Amino acid sequence: MATRTHQTKADRQLDRLVRRGRRIDELTQQADAATAELRRINRQRTRKAVA
């Protein structure tokens, strides 16, 4: 952004939203991975309890 000195308010807001969106995507991926891991652990526990 060094080349563009003047940035409108709308440009700044858009940049902020894009960054926030990327962060949300990142956190969603982490949450999905954690959920999958917990499901896997629970499945193993259930199998052991049944066996």
Secondary structure, DSSP 8 states (H G I E B T S, - for coil): --S-----HHHHHHHHHHHHHHHHHHHHHHHHHHHHHHHHHHHHHHHHHH-
